[in-house]
């Protein structure tokens, strides 16, 4: 068994069993971001039978503070699986996660793929690929024994906290949004997302993306609040 597959199997086992991931053995742990992505690709193949097809990507490490802390000078991506995409208003049991969290986001559906060969990406190139915007809640899961010490390459390998998303009604690209909240309920936690405070906009999540964009996230700003009650295609 090669090192990439060995690391991916360890991560996949922790994901399936919902047990905190311990630091990977030194012999198989990724040493850099590129190594983390190679393991991530292998992990996606291993998890497809359990979590469905890979249908999109999320990005993390979007703030300068986190980039300095983790030593990654740009956002990094993680996979989104079909079984983790939910309609607005869904109820999700807390037992399905290790330490669940939610983040208010804006998702985008792309009209065509952004291929790695096209990098570096400009704001205009990315904007032209957008087919629709969707109000979104990103579901994150701190599934690590200690995420602060497990290492950024391993966080990349394990999809950087990604655990799914909740999507509302799409808005086509001729009507770019400011921001929404899509409603969700996390049962056994007492948290209802339709009671959440107004968010700030900081980054756009893409459905099919891999690379290091040259564009910076927009400046955070208060956003209008609305509730979306219907599912949207991912």
Secondary structure, 3 states (H helix, E strand, C coil): CCHHHHHHHHHHHHHHHCCCECCCCCCCCCCCHHHHHHHHHHHHHHHHHHHCCEEEEEEECCCHHHHHHHCCCCCEEEEEEHHHEEECCCEEEHHHCCCEEEEEEEEEEECCCCCHHHCCCCHHHHHHHEEEEEEEEEEEECCECCHHHHCHHHHHHCHHHEEEEEEEEEEECCCCCCCCEECCEEECCCEEHHHCCCCECCCEECCCCCCCCCCCCCCCCECCCCEECCCCCC
